[in-house]
Amino acid sequence: MKTARLPASYFGMILGLAGMGQAWRVASGLWGLPRLVGEGVLLLASLIWAALCVVYLRQALQQPHAARAEAEHPVQGGTPALMAIATMLTAMAVLPYSRTAAECLASVALAGHLSFSLWHTGTVWRGGRSHQDTVPTVYLPTVAGNFTSGAVLGALGQPSWGWLFLGAGVFSWLALESLMIHRMLGPEPLPAPQRPLVGIQFAPPVVCGMACLMLSPGAHEPWLLMLWGYGLFQLLLGLRMQPWLGEQPFAMSYWSYTFGVAATTICALKLATSGVDSARILAWPIFVCANAFIGYLTFKSAALFVKGFFRQ
């Protein structure tokens, strides 16, 4: 059976690009940086999202068995959730220009998220999985999807609905976190090709914090700083483990780090805007490093695409 040429994991690009575009929107208000930069990044993210949707949906229609095989794969099975997550982030990108378009995109994405996450979770709960197949992609449907659902509903001014999704995401995260740590502490280390997926492991606390700040703008309660602090610790841990995590040559899977990096930056900027001292000190270096990292991945991905195009 042939697999789809375009894997669903490619939608992870949108998470990093759209997240950095949102960070630039906040930074333009905080530091007076050019708003046009952020809008340009969001436009790029939206165009890539549209292209990926066209190609992926066409593949799914032409090769439904391959699409289902990807969704049922023990490791990659959670990645189709990225399509709905990317669509929610696109809805937030277009919101300042068209609320109708944003609401339509969000409605489709929320329906897709709920449908896929319920199907995927029901499949996983039947058991029969190998311990070695427990990798951070399992977070995507119920954790990342629910957190982003809360964020987009907060952006649309529907916090009472958003908190429902956030609750589903928080308790799913807490339930899965121990499984992920147990897998990492096990006798068999993650194979090198799977190690970039650890980037997903770093994301939940800061994506949760970002969603909370979307649902409660201007908040700076201690528990928000605790979420942000845990996310910062995870990213520092990633830097400490970089030689081990980076044994896999560059691949699109490295985009798994970007949602956590972008969400960390957004949290820093929003907390700095609210006057939090630690955030005001850390926001600038985090913003600079995040732009450098995501810019580097964008350049490497473009080079990979051009190289592959000329090989065809």
C-alpha positions as CSV (number, residue, x, y, z in Angstrom):
1,M,0.0,0.0,0.0
2,K,1.4,3.4,-1.0
3,T,1.4,6.2,1.6
4,A,0.4,9.7,0.8
5,R,3.2,11.8,-0.8
6,L,2.5,14.7,1.5
7,P,2.4,13.6,5.2
8,A,0.1,15.4,7.6
9,S,3.1,16.4,9.7
10,Y,3.9,19.1,7.2
11,F,1.1,21.2,8.6
12,G,3.5,21.6,11.6
13,M,5.1,24.4,9.6
14,I,2.0,26.5,10.0
15,L,2.1,26.2,13.8
16,G,5.6,27.8,13.9
17,L,5.0,30.5,11.2
18,A,1.6,31.5,12.4
19,G,2.7,31.6,16.0
20,M,5.6,33.9,15.1
21,G,3.3,36.1,13.1
22,Q,1.1,36.4,16.2
23,A,4.2,37.2,18.3
24,W,5.1,40.0,15.9
25,R,1.6,41.4,16.3
26,V,2.1,41.6,20.1
27,A,5.7,42.9,19.7
28,S,4.6,45.7,17.4
29,G,2.4,47.0,20.2
30,L,4.9,46.4,23.0
31,W,8.0,47.8,21.3
32,G,6.7,49.6,18.2
33,L,8.2,47.1,15.8
34,P,6.9,47.2,12.2
35,R,3.5,45.5,12.1
36,L,4.0,44.7,8.4
37,V,6.6,42.1,9.3
38,G,4.1,40.1,11.3
39,E,1.4,40.4,8.7
40,G,3.9,39.2,6.1
41,V,4.7,36.1,8.1
42,L,1.1,35.4,8.7
43,L,0.4,35.8,4.9
44,L,3.2,33.3,4.2
45,A,1.7,30.9,6.7
46,S,-1.8,31.3,5.2
47,L,-0.5,30.7,1.7
48,I,1.4,27.6,2.8
49,W,-1.6,26.4,4.7
50,A,-3.9,26.8,1.7
51,A,-1.4,24.9,-0.6
52,L,-1.0,22.1,1.9
53,C,-4.8,21.8,2.3
54,V,-5.3,21.5,-1.4
55,V,-2.6,18.9,-1.8
56,Y,-3.5,16.9,1.3
57,L,-7.2,16.8,0.7
58,R,-6.7,15.8,-3.0
59,Q,-4.5,12.9,-1.8
60,A,-7.0,11.8,0.7
61,L,-9.7,11.7,-2.0
62,Q,-7.5,9.9,-4.5
63,Q,-5.8,7.6,-2.0
64,P,-8.3,7.1,0.9
65,H,-6.6,3.9,2.0
66,A,-3.2,5.6,2.4
67,A,-4.8,8.5,4.3
68,R,-6.4,6.0,6.7
69,A,-3.2,4.1,7.1
70,E,-1.4,7.3,8.1
71,A,-4.2,8.0,10.7
72,E,-3.9,4.5,12.1
73,H,-0.1,4.4,12.2
74,P,1.1,3.9,15.8
75,V,3.5,6.8,15.6
76,Q,2.3,9.2,12.9
77,G,-1.4,8.5,13.7
78,G,-1.8,11.7,15.7
79,T,-0.3,14.0,13.0
80,P,-3.6,14.6,11.0
81,A,-4.7,16.6,14.0
82,L,-2.2,19.3,12.8
83,M,-4.5,20.1,9.9
84,A,-7.3,21.4,12.2
85,I,-4.8,23.1,14.5
86,A,-3.2,24.9,11.5
87,T,-6.7,26.0,10.3
88,M,-7.5,27.5,13.7
89,L,-4.2,29.5,13.7
90,T,-5.1,30.6,10.2
91,A,-8.5,31.8,11.5
92,M,-6.7,33.9,14.1
93,A,-4.5,35.3,11.4
94,V,-7.4,36.5,9.2
95,L,-9.6,37.7,12.1
96,P,-8.5,41.4,11.9
97,Y,-9.4,41.4,8.2
98,S,-12.6,39.4,8.2
99,R,-14.5,38.1,11.2
100,T,-16.8,36.1,8.9
101,A,-13.9,34.3,7.3
102,A,-12.3,33.7,10.7
103,E,-15.5,32.2,12.1
104,C,-16.0,30.0,9.1
105,L,-12.5,28.6,9.3
106,A,-12.7,28.2,13.1
107,S,-16.1,26.3,12.8
108,V,-14.7,23.9,10.2
109,A,-11.5,23.4,12.2
110,L,-13.3,22.8,15.5
111,A,-15.6,20.3,13.9
112,G,-12.7,18.6,12.3
113,H,-10.7,18.6,15.6
114,L,-13.5,17.1,17.6
115,S,-14.2,14.4,15.0
116,F,-10.6,13.3,14.6
117,S,-9.6,13.5,18.3
118,L,-12.6,11.5,19.4
119,W,-11.9,8.9,16.6
120,H,-8.2,8.8,17.4
121,T,-8.6,8.6,21.2
122,G,-11.2,5.8,20.8
123,T,-8.8,3.9,18.6
124,V,-5.9,4.3,21.0
125,W,-8.0,3.3,24.1
126,R,-8.6,-0.2,22.5
127,G,-5.0,-1.0,23.4
128,G,-2.6,-3.3,21.6
129,R,0.1,-0.6,21.2
130,S,3.8,-1.2,21.8
131,H,5.5,0.8,24.5
132,Q,8.1,1.9,21.9
133,D,5.3,3.5,19.9
134,T,4.4,5.9,22.7
135,V,5.9,9.2,21.4
136,P,4.8,12.8,21.8
137,T,2.7,12.8,18.6
138,V,0.0,11.3,20.8
139,Y,-0.4,14.8,22.4
140,L,-1.6,16.3,19.1
141,P,-5.3,15.4,18.9
142,T,-6.4,15.8,22.6
143,V,-3.8,18.3,24.0
144,A,-2.6,20.6,21.2
145,G,-6.0,20.4,19.5
146,N,-8.0,21.3,22.6
147,F,-5.5,24.1,23.7
148,T,-5.6,25.7,20.2
149,S,-9.4,25.4,20.2
150,G,-9.5,27.3,23.5
151,A,-7.2,30.0,22.0
152,V,-9.2,30.5,18.8
153,L,-12.5,30.7,20.8
154,G,-10.9,33.3,23.1
155,A,-9.8,35.3,20.0
156,L,-13.4,35.2,18.7
157,G,-14.8,36.4,22.1
158,Q,-16.2,33.1,23.2
159,P,-14.3,32.4,26.4
160,S,-17.0,30.3,28.1
161,W,-16.7,27.8,25.2
162,G,-13.0,28.1,25.1
163,W,-12.5,27.2,28.8
164,L,-14.3,23.9,28.1
165,F,-11.8,22.9,25.4
166,L,-9.0,24.1,27.6
167,G,-10.1,21.8,30.4
168,A,-10.2,18.9,28.1
169,G,-6.7,19.7,27.0
170,V,-5.3,20.2,30.5
171,F,-6.5,16.9,31.8
172,S,-5.5,15.1,28.7
173,W,-2.0,16.6,29.0
174,L,-1.7,15.5,32.7
175,A,-2.8,12.0,31.8
176,L,-0.3,11.6,29.0
177,E,2.7,13.4,30.6
178,S,3.6,10.6,32.8
179,L,3.4,8.1,29.9
180,M,5.9,10.3,27.9
181,I,8.3,10.6,30.8
182,H,8.1,6.8,31.4
183,R,8.9,6.2,27.8
184,M,11.9,8.6,27.9
185,L,13.2,6.9,31.0
186,G,12.8,3.4,29.6
187,P,15.7,1.1,28.6
188,E,15.3,1.7,24.9
189,P,16.1,5.3,23.8
190,L,14.1,7.0,21.1
191,P,15.5,6.2,17.6
192,A,17.3,9.1,16.0
193,P,14.6,9.7,13.4
194,Q,12.0,10.1,16.2
195,R,14.0,12.4,18.4
196,P,12.8,15.7,16.8
197,L,9.3,14.7,17.9
198,V,10.5,15.5,21.5
199,G,9.8,19.1,20.4
200,I,6.1,18.3,20.9
201,Q,6.8,17.3,24.5
202,F,8.1,20.8,25.2
203,A,5.0,22.6,23.9
204,P,2.0,21.8,26.2
205,P,2.8,24.2,29.2
206,V,3.4,27.2,27.0
207,V,0.6,26.5,24.5
208,C,-1.7,26.1,27.5
209,G,-0.4,29.5,28.9
210,M,-0.9,31.1,25.5
211,A,-4.5,29.8,25.3
212,C,-5.2,31.1,28.9
213,L,-3.9,34.5,27.8
214,M,-6.2,34.5,24.8
215,L,-9.2,33.6,27.0
216,S,-8.3,36.1,29.7
217,P,-6.4,39.0,28.1
218,G,-4.1,40.9,30.5
219,A,-4.0,38.1,33.1
220,H,-0.7,37.6,34.9
221,E,-1.6,35.4,37.9
222,P,1.1,33.2,39.4
223,W,-0.2,30.0,37.9
224,L,0.3,31.5,34.4
225,L,3.9,32.3,35.3
226,M,4.3,28.7,36.6
227,L,3.1,27.3,33.2
228,W,5.5,29.7,31.4
229,G,8.3,28.7,33.8
230,Y,7.9,25.0,33.1
231,G,7.9,25.7,29.4
232,L,11.1,27.7,29.7
233,F,12.7,24.8,31.7
234,Q,11.7,22.4,29.0
235,L,13.3,24.5,26.3
236,L,16.5,24.9,28.3
237,L,16.5,21.1,28.6
238,G,16.2,20.9,24.9
239,L,19.3,23.1,24.5
240,R,21.2,20.9,26.9
241,M,20.1,17.7,25.0
242,Q,20.7,19.3,21.5
243,P,23.6,17.0,20.5
244,W,21.5,13.9,21.2
245,L,18.3,15.4,19.8
246,G,20.0,16.6,16.7
247,E,21.6,13.3,15.6
248,Q,18.9,13.1,12.9
249,P,19.9,15.1,9.8
250,F,17.6,18.0,8.9
251,A,14.0,16.9,8.2
252,M,10.6,18.5,8.3
253,S,10.0,16.8,11.7
254,Y,12.2,19.6,13.3
255,W,9.2,21.9,12.9
256,S,7.8,20.1,15.9
257,Y,9.8,22.4,18.1
258,T,8.3,25.6,16.6
259,F,4.8,25.6,18.3
260,G,6.4,25.5,21.7
261,V,9.0,28.1,20.7
262,A,6.4,30.4,19.2
263,A,4.0,29.9,22.2
264,T,6.8,30.7,24.6
265,T,7.5,33.9,22.8
266,I,3.8,34.9,22.7
267,C,3.5,34.2,26.5
268,A,6.7,36.3,27.2
269,L,5.4,39.3,25.1
270,K,1.9,39.2,26.6
271,L,3.2,38.9,30.1
272,A,5.6,41.7,29.4
273,T,2.8,43.9,28.1
274,S,1.0,43.2,31.4
275,G,4.1,44.5,33.3
276,V,5.5,41.2,34.6
277,D,9.1,42.0,35.5
278,S,10.6,38.6,34.6
279,A,8.8,38.7,31.2
280,R,10.0,42.2,30.5
281,I,13.6,41.1,31.0
282,L,13.3,37.8,29.1
283,A,10.9,38.8,26.3
284,W,13.5,40.4,24.0
285,P,16.2,37.6,24.0
286,I,13.4,35.0,23.6
287,F,11.9,37.0,20.7
288,V,15.3,37.3,19.0
289,C,16.2,33.6,19.4
290,A,12.7,32.4,18.3
291,N,12.9,34.5,15.1
292,A,16.4,33.1,14.4
293,F,15.4,29.5,15.0
294,I,12.2,29.6,12.9
295,G,13.9,31.7,10.2
296,Y,16.6,29.0,10.0
297,L,14.0,26.2,9.7
298,T,12.2,28.2,7.0
299,F,15.4,28.6,5.0
300,K,16.3,24.9,5.4
301,S,12.8,23.8,4.4
302,A,12.8,26.0,1.3
303,A,16.2,24.6,0.3
304,L,14.9,21.1,0.9
305,F,11.9,21.8,-1.3
306,V,13.9,23.3,-4.1
307,K,16.3,20.3,-4.0
308,G,13.5,17.9,-4.1
309,F,11.8,19.8,-6.9
310,F,14.8,19.6,-9.2
311,R,15.3,15.9,-8.5
312,Q,11.8,15.1,-9.9
